[in-house]
Amino acid sequence: MNIKDKVKDIYNAIDEKLGINITIIDISGISVIADYMIIAGGNNKSQVQAIADNITEKLVKESIHPGHVEGYSQAGWILMDYNDIIVNIFNQEDRLFYDLERLWKDGKVIEEIDNL
């Protein structure tokens, strides 16, 4: 599976669980940690965890496993590291506080998933 298909699968997994304000940022030109940063929100702990679970479930079917996952039990901010893609799932309050979109503003925001 190529990276763009993986990004689309993650996007769709988030969307299936009604993730809020899904943002995809191409950071390949400004960072060596990954090529894409995906940021999404959930309304509560259960939804944030359900989004993370759905991403894991979808990618495991393709034999893709995260290198690292942090924050699952608290579910204020779950970080999932897929090496070339970093996924951040926030509750709304923590998302506003950390404002990753501002921190990665030099990256290219992907406006339409079909334009990836």
ROTOR-685835 format. One record per residue (C-alpha): residue number from 1; residue in one letter; x, y, z. Coordinates in pm, whole numbers, padded with zeros to 5 digits, always signed. Example, Ala and Ser with C-alpha at 12.3 -4.5 7.8 and 13.67 -1.06 7.14 Angstrom:
REM ROTOR-685835
+-----+------+--------+--------+--------+
! pos ! code !     c1 !     c2 !     c3 !
+-----+------+--------+--------+--------+
!   1 !    a ! +01230 ! -00450 ! +00780 !
!   2 !    s ! +01367 ! -00106 ! +00714 !
+-----+------+--------+--------+--------+
REM end
This chain:
REM ROTOR-685835
+-----+------+--------+--------+--------+
! pos ! code !     c1 !     c2 !     c3 !
+-----+------+--------+--------+--------+
!   1 !    m ! +00000 ! +00000 ! +00000 !
!   2 !    n ! +00142 ! +00338 ! -00093 !
!   3 !    i ! +00145 ! +00633 ! +00144 !
!   4 !    k ! -00140 ! +00820 ! -00025 !
!   5 !    d ! -00368 ! +00516 ! +00002 !
!   6 !    k ! -00273 ! +00485 ! +00368 !
!   7 !    v ! -00359 ! +00852 ! +00429 !
!   8 !    k ! -00696 ! +00800 ! +00257 !
!   9 !    d ! -00765 ! +00488 ! +00465 !
!  10 !    i ! -00689 ! +00679 ! +00786 !
!  11 !    y ! -00906 ! +00971 ! +00674 !
!  12 !    n ! -01195 ! +00736 ! +00597 !
!  13 !    a ! -01156 ! +00554 ! +00929 !
!  14 !    i ! -01178 ! +00888 ! +01111 !
!  15 !    d ! -01474 ! +01000 ! +00902 !
!  16 !    e ! -01661 ! +00674 ! +00968 !
!  17 !    k ! -01653 ! +00754 ! +01341 !
!  18 !    l ! -01765 ! +01112 ! +01274 !
!  19 !    g ! -01430 ! +01272 ! +01355 !
!  20 !    i ! -01445 ! +01650 ! +01371 !
!  21 !    n ! -01249 ! +01885 ! +01144 !
!  22 !    i ! -01012 ! +01631 ! +00988 !
!  23 !    t ! -00698 ! +01810 ! +00874 !
!  24 !    i ! -00425 ! +01655 ! +00658 !
!  25 !    i ! -00096 ! +01842 ! +00636 !
!  26 !    d ! +00184 ! +01745 ! +00397 !
!  27 !    i ! +00496 ! +01803 ! +00607 !
!  28 !    s ! +00737 ! +01618 ! +00378 !
!  29 !    g ! +00905 ! +01941 ! +00270 !
!  30 !    i ! +00959 ! +02076 ! +00622 !
!  31 !    s ! +01023 ! +01774 ! +00844 !
!  32 !    v ! +01207 ! +01445 ! +00852 !
!  33 !    i ! +00979 ! +01286 ! +01113 !
!  34 !    a ! +00700 ! +01204 ! +00866 !
!  35 !    d ! +00546 ! +01294 ! +00532 !
!  36 !    y ! +00193 ! +01362 ! +00659 !
!  37 !    m ! +00036 ! +01488 ! +00979 !
!  38 !    i ! -00332 ! +01407 ! +01030 !
!  39 !    i ! -00524 ! +01594 ! +01299 !
!  40 !    a ! -00883 ! +01523 ! +01401 !
!  41 !    g ! -01115 ! +01577 ! +01693 !
!  42 !    g ! -01378 ! +01392 ! +01887 !
!  43 !    n ! -01648 ! +01513 ! +02123 !
!  44 !    n ! -01555 ! +01291 ! +02418 !
!  45 !    k ! -01317 ! +01022 ! +02542 !
!  46 !    s ! -01526 ! +00738 ! +02396 !
!  47 !    q ! -01535 ! +00893 ! +02050 !
!  48 !    v ! -01163 ! +00974 ! +02051 !
!  49 !    q ! -01086 ! +00612 ! +02145 !
!  50 !    a ! -01335 ! +00479 ! +01888 !
!  51 !    i ! -01161 ! +00679 ! +01615 !
!  52 !    a ! -00821 ! +00538 ! +01717 !
!  53 !    d ! -00965 ! +00187 ! +01733 !
!  54 !    n ! -01116 ! +00220 ! +01386 !
!  55 !    i ! -00789 ! +00342 ! +01237 !
!  56 !    t ! -00605 ! +00049 ! +01394 !
!  57 !    e ! -00869 ! -00199 ! +01279 !
!  58 !    k ! -00862 ! -00076 ! +00917 !
!  59 !    l ! -00484 ! -00069 ! +00888 !
!  60 !    v ! -00425 ! -00404 ! +01062 !
!  61 !    k ! -00630 ! -00561 ! +00782 !
!  62 !    e ! -00354 ! -00431 ! +00550 !
!  63 !    s ! -00083 ! -00561 ! +00788 !
!  64 !    i ! +00005 ! -00205 ! +00889 !
!  65 !    h ! +00074 ! -00148 ! +01258 !
!  66 !    p ! +00165 ! +00174 ! +01438 !
!  67 !    g ! +00521 ! +00204 ! +01558 !
!  68 !    h ! +00395 ! +00377 ! +01870 !
!  69 !    v ! +00068 ! +00489 ! +02029 !
!  70 !    e ! +00043 ! +00736 ! +02318 !
!  71 !    g ! -00243 ! +00875 ! +02522 !
!  72 !    y ! -00504 ! +00608 ! +02457 !
!  73 !    s ! -00614 ! +00556 ! +02817 !
!  74 !    q ! -00666 ! +00927 ! +02890 !
!  75 !    a ! -00793 ! +01001 ! +02535 !
!  76 !    g ! -00739 ! +01375 ! +02555 !
!  77 !    w ! -00482 ! +01343 ! +02279 !
!  78 !    i ! -00404 ! +01010 ! +02114 !
!  79 !    l ! -00091 ! +01009 ! +01901 !
!  80 !    m ! -00044 ! +00724 ! +01655 !
!  81 !    d ! +00292 ! +00698 ! +01477 !
!  82 !    y ! +00281 ! +00514 ! +01145 !
!  83 !    n ! +00638 ! +00623 ! +01056 !
!  84 !    d ! +00552 ! +00824 ! +00746 !
!  85 !    i ! +00217 ! +00941 ! +00889 !
!  86 !    i ! +00157 ! +01088 ! +01234 !
!  87 !    v ! -00208 ! +01077 ! +01347 !
!  88 !    n ! -00330 ! +01306 ! +01627 !
!  89 !    i ! -00680 ! +01261 ! +01766 !
!  90 !    f ! -00790 ! +01518 ! +02022 !
!  91 !    n ! -01085 ! +01602 ! +02238 !
!  92 !    q ! -01198 ! +01951 ! +02143 !
!  93 !    e ! -01047 ! +02129 ! +02445 !
!  94 !    d ! -00700 ! +01979 ! +02403 !
!  95 !    r ! -00706 ! +02040 ! +02028 !
!  96 !    l ! -00764 ! +02410 ! +02084 !
!  97 !    f ! -00494 ! +02421 ! +02351 !
!  98 !    y ! -00219 ! +02248 ! +02150 !
!  99 !    d ! -00318 ! +02402 ! +01813 !
! 100 !    l ! -00102 ! +02172 ! +01600 !
! 101 !    e ! -00232 ! +02332 ! +01282 !
! 102 !    r ! -00056 ! +02653 ! +01387 !
! 103 !    l ! +00264 ! +02469 ! +01477 !
! 104 !    w ! +00270 ! +02298 ! +01135 !
! 105 !    k ! +00151 ! +02602 ! +00938 !
! 106 !    d ! +00449 ! +02580 ! +00703 !
! 107 !    g ! +00322 ! +02248 ! +00576 !
! 108 !    k ! +00076 ! +02217 ! +00289 !
! 109 !    v ! -00282 ! +02160 ! +00403 !
! 110 !    i ! -00458 ! +01909 ! +00178 !
! 111 !    e ! -00799 ! +02064 ! +00114 !
! 112 !    e ! -00958 ! +01766 ! -00061 !
! 113 !    i ! -00873 ! +01403 ! +00007 !
! 114 !    d ! -00913 ! +01331 ! -00365 !
! 115 !    n ! -00637 ! +01585 ! -00439 !
! 116 !    l ! -00383 ! +01399 ! -00232 !
+-----+------+--------+--------+--------+
REM end
